[in-house]
Amino acid sequence: MAKRSYLVTGGAGFIGSHMVDALLERGHQVKVYDNLSSGKKEFLSHCMDRIEFMEKDLVSDPDLIESLEGVDHVYHIAANPDVRVGADDTWVSVEQNIIATYNLLEAMRKVRTGPPPSISFTSTSTVYGNATVLPTPENYGPLMPISQYGASKLAAEALISAFSDNFGIKASVFRFANVVGSRSTHGILFDFYHKLKADPTQLEILGDGMQRKSYIHVSDCVKGVIHATEGQESRFEYYNVGTRDYTVIKEIPDVVVEALGLENVKYNYTGGHKGAGWKGDVKFMSLNVEKIINTGWMYNLNSRQTLERAVREIISDLSV
């Protein structure tokens, strides 16, 4: 594709920083917009001289329209990234996911030069809630999320759909499986690493261990989003992004323990909330990913391979 200008919200975060890397590799101009609430400048230290970095907040930025001037496309990745937070703080997902998305869309439609930019939104498999169809396709319904995080992402999807129809904004929504890999700042591998570093003799595992989930490596995820976005012809599309398989949670501790070189670790299962890890945790998640695969994209690593690579990366990141 010809050189274009991109804005990546949440571009200093886990997935966002990998998106920035991928766009720069393709020779594009990149603006990064991040309030650094969960993102880290160090994730972009290797490319700061090639990007325009803006430490701003979508919730409160009075100059958001100016940040969008000259931008062809927005990868909207900024969000509260931790599903579990919603069980204790019901407001954070409303503010960081819904209000932030509304403010971005409102600024996009008001850009002063040229048509509004197009947008790709990183949503989540949790919008499906406890789906009764597995693997779950994009047209599954009704959508009944069981977490504040999933509910807020679904609300953001609805806003994007409405703005797309009313104001001619080309848009795509990507519902992710569990994304893991280098620079991650939360999630099961991150948690297991820190628990085992604190006490290498035992490991607390949330839930009953029988949860089944799909995992995708961040590099595969970002490539899929870019591929589908660049090939999209319709005004609005939904895509699941994940792998065709899944991993049973009780298999993951062994992956981490082996990578850390530990032995005789005792596993303590909490039982969690109805067998899941916590309130709002979807116990069984597997996505039907045939739609995005049919665009010509394919992941390189299945769920098990993803976890094995990601834990090595996380150990490397956190051992520095």
N, C-alpha and C positions, 0 to 999 in steps of 0.2 A: 504493500500500500504506500501511497505518497505520504510524505512527512506530515504529521498532524500535531495539534496541540491538545494535550490531555490534562484534566484536573483529577487527581486521585484524593478523595477525602479519606481520612484515616490512613494516609500514605506512609506514616511512620510506624504503623502497627505491624502485626504479624503477617497477615495476608497482604495488606496494603504495600508494605515495603517490597515484597516479592513482585507485586504488580508493577511497581515503579521500575524495578530491575528489568522486567520483561519488556516494558515499553521502551526503555532506554536502549536495550539491545536491538530493538527494531528501528532505532534512529529517530524516535519521536521527541517532541518537546514535552516536558512534564512539569506541571505545577503540583506541589504537595501541600495539602491542607490538613492540619492536624492540631488538636488542642493538647496533645501529649498527656492525656489522662491515662491512657494505657499504652500509647505508642512511645517509641524511644528514638531520639535523634541518632543514637549510635547505630541503629539499623540502617541508616542512610549515610553514615560517615564516609563510605567509600564512593559516594556519588554526589555529595553536596555541591560540588563545583559544576554539576551538569543539570541541576534542577533549580526551580524557584520554590523555596520553602516558606510557607506561611503558618505561623503558630497562631491559629485563630479557632474560634468555636462556632459551629453552625447554629447553636442555640441563641447566641447573643451578638453575632457579628453585624454591625450596621453597614459594613461595606462589602457585603457578600456579592452584590451584583458586579462590583468592580473586579472581584477575584475571578469572575466568569468571563470577562471580556476577552475575546479572541480565542476562547476554548471551543474546540470542535466536539469533544466528547467528555463526559464525566463518568469515572468509575467510582461509584458511591459505596465506599466500604466502611466509612466511619460509623461506629455504633458502640453501645455497651456490649462487649464480647462474651461476657460470662453468664450463661443461662441460670446458674444457681443463685445469683445475686437477687433475682426477682422474688424469691421466697421470703426475703427479709426487707427488701427495699422495692416497693411496687412502683415508685415514681421514676427511677433511673431509666428504665426502658422506655417509658412514655417520653421523657425529655430527650434522651440521647438517640432514640430510634424513630419515634413518630414526629416530634416537633422539629428535630434536626432535619429530617427528610422533607417535611413541609416547607421549612424555610429555604432549603436548597431548591426545591421545585419552583417556589414562588420567585426566587431570584433568577432562575433559569428562564422563566417565561418573560421576565422584564429586561433581559439583556438589551443594551441599546444599539449594538452593532450586529447586523445580520440576524439570521434565524436562531432560535434557542439551540443550545447544544443537545446532542442525544445523551442517553444515560444508560448505564448498566448498573443494576442494583444487586448487591450480594445479600440474599435472603438465607433461609435456613430450612432444613428438613423438618424442624419442629413446628412449622405451620400446619403440618398434617395431623399433629397430635398422635393419639394412639390409633393409627390407621388400621383398618380391618383388611386392607388389601396390601400384601407384600409380595414382591417389591411394589412400591407405591408409585403410580404414574402421575404426571403433572395434572391430569384432569380428574384426579380423585376428589371426591367431596361427599358430604360437606366438610369443610376444613374446620376442625375444632381443636385448636392448640390448647395445651394444658399448662403452659408456662407464660408468665408475663413477657418473657423474651419472644416466644413464638407468636404471641398475640400482637406484640408491637411490630414485629416484622411483617405480619400479615396486614396490619393496618397501613404500614408503609407501602406495601405492594399495592394496596387498593388506591392510595393517593397517587402513586405513579401511574396506575392504569387510568385514573380519572384525568390527570393532567395531560397524559399522552393523548387521550381522545379529545379533550376540550381545547388544547393548545398546540396540537400537532407535534408533540415531542416524541421522537422515536425512542423506544425504551425496551429494555430486556431485563428480566428478573431471573436470578440464578439461585436455586434452592440447594444449598450445600449439605452433603453428608458431613461427618466429623473430619475437619481439616487439621492435619498435624504436620510437623516438620520444624526446621530450624527457625529460630526467633520466636517460637511460641511462648506465650506468657501465662497460659492457663491450660486446663484440660487434663485428661487422665494420665498421660505420660509425664507431664510436668509435675502433677501432684505426686505420682508414685516416686519419681526421682527425689523430690524433697523429703518425702516421708522416710525413704530408705536411707537417705544421707543423715537424717536425724536419728534414726534407729535401724541399723542394718539387720536386726534380728527378727523384726516382725513388720507386717504391712497391713494397714487398715484398708479394706476394699469396700466402697460404698455399694449397697445393694446386696443381692444374693449371688452375684456372679454369673447368673444365667441370662443377663441382658445380651441382646444380639444387636450389633451395630456395624455400619459400614464406615470405613476410614479411607480417606484419600490424601495423598501427599500434596502439600501446598504447591509444588511445582506443577504437578498434573492439573490441579484445580485452576491455577492462574492461566495456564495454556488453554484449557477448555473454555474459560470465560472469554479470553481474547479471540479465540478461533470462532466461537459462535457469534460474538459481537460483530466481528469484521465481515462475516458471511451473511448476516441477517438482512433480509429484504423487506419483510413485513414491518408494519409500524410498531407492533408490540408482540413480545414472545416470552414464554416461560420455559425454563430448562431446569431439570434436575442435574446436579453434578456430583458424581460419586463413582463407585465401582459396582460391578455386578454381584459381588460377593459380600460377605460380612464376617465379623469375628465375634466369638463368644467372649464376654468380658473376663471370665475366669482364666482364659488363655493369656491375657495380657501381662499379668504379674510375672510370669515366667520369662517373657521377652525382656522386661526391664531388669529383673534379677540377674539373668544371664549376661546382659550387656554390662552390668556393674561388677560382674565377677563375684557375686555373692553365693553363699550356700546355706542350706538349712534355715531359710527364712519362713517364719510362721505366717500364714495368711489368716486374717481375721475379717470375716464378712459381717457387715453391720445389719444386713437385712433391709435397710433403707426404708423407702416408702412404697409399700405394696410390691416389694421385690426390686423396685427400681432404686437408683442411687439417692434421690432426694425428691421433694415435691416439685413437680414440673418436668422430671426426667422421663423421657420416652423410653420404655423398656426394650421395645423391638423396633429397629429402624433399618429398613432396606429400601433403596430407591430404584425405580425403573429408570435407567439412564439411556434407553435406546434412542430417544429423540436427539440428544446431543451427540451420541455416537454416530447417528445417521448423517450428521453434518460433516463428518470426516475426521472428527477428533477421537482419540482413544487414549486412555490412561496407560502409563507405563508400568505401574506397580499395583498389585491387588491389595486388599486390606492388610493381610499378614505382612507382605513385603513392605508396605507403607509403614507399618508400626515398627518393624525391625530397623528400617533406615532412619525413621524419625527419632527413635530413642537414641541412636548413636549421635545424631545431630544435636539433640537436646543436651546430652551429656557433654558433648564438645563445647556447646555454647556456654553452659553453666559451670564448666570446669576452668574456664579462663580466669 
